[in-house]
Amino acid sequence: MLRHEWPRAWIENFAPGATLRTFLAREGREICAAVPLIESKERGADTCFLPMTTWHTPSNDHSQRGGVLLGRRGEEGLRLIWETLQATPGWDRLRLRDLPAGASEWQLRDWAEQAGYPCGLWVSLQSPH
């Protein structure tokens, strides 16, 4: 789980001027879940050189951390955010990178797979040292 300072620090240092899309689930004034996503237009080897709009968590090879913000009813909020993401046009690929092992955020991938979206899994940051 992230703290609110992380997305801002990441954007300021790695993606100044990038488009930030933040999805929130609230109950009254309380934030249950927040998913910050950076929008990027990509056309490279990992997209088979097809142009794609990717929404991704604020993480990269240098930061080596990712995740979402979760409150007391975070898992319920995360489900609502997934439903909103499905209904929101404008993205071709959702990249959730460097999620903590066993974190609730992994449910986003599970729900995407259950909904028929092609999903992949790349293991990173595993070292015996």
Disulfide bonds with the S-S distance in Angstrom:
none
